[in-house]
Amino acid sequence: MKKTWKIIIGVFVLLLLVFILPGLVTRNVKIKTVTHIRQPLARVFVTFGDPVRLREWIEGFEKIEHIYGLPFSEGSKYRLTFRIGDKKMSAVEEIIKVDWKKHLMIDVEMSRGHVTADMYFFQMDKYSEIAGTFTLSGNDPVTRILLPWMKPFIKKKLENGMNRFREMMEKKKM
């Protein structure tokens, strides 16, 4: 009987370590996306940075408030408000880098985590391409532990958002 309890406790501790260890070892999670859009690069780049259009492609987006700096320029900050289910969530977005029609880097700080979106824009023959690298980190131990396990879900959400952006761009004449 004593041996059975030792085995049960050992298995429980092992499962706990397997669940917790990836979050303790990994400081952040990186997710890459690539989106092809049948529109000219200048139009894609300008529309991506247009706060008026965010509601059309970001799920749950409610509003954006300007905090600081010139719009769509390095150092500018915004407060974004989202609704996820019945919960309201806010985040502070700062534009870190803007290189016209080439590169856009944004930091987003939320209560439970931090996201850096590093996006490169390319003009191909018949389409524009956005290659994004999203680096996510948790601000608290629970979020850090859960982040590696949430990666597939978050990746799907990011891809869905980029697909909605592509659909919006390809559907409307601007």
Number of C-alpha atoms within 10 A of each C-alpha: 5 6 8 9 10 11 11 11 12 12 12 12 12 12 12 11 12 11 15 18 13 16 22 16 10 13 14 16 18 15 17 15 15 15 16 17 22 18 18 16 20 16 13 24 20 12 17 15 14 12 16 10 13 18 14 14 19 17 16 16 18 15 15 19 12 15 14 12 14 11 16 18 16 17 16 17 23 20 17 19 17 18 14 11 7 6 7 12 15 17 19 19 23 23 21 17 17 16 12 11 16 15 17 23 19 21 20 19 18 16 12 14 16 19 19 20 21 18 21 18 22 18 19 13 8 11 15 22 22 22 16 21 17 19 16 22 21 21 14 11 13 13 15 24 20 16 23 23 15 12 15 12 11 15 16 13 14 19 17 15 16 21 17 16 22 21 15 16 19 14 10 7 7 8
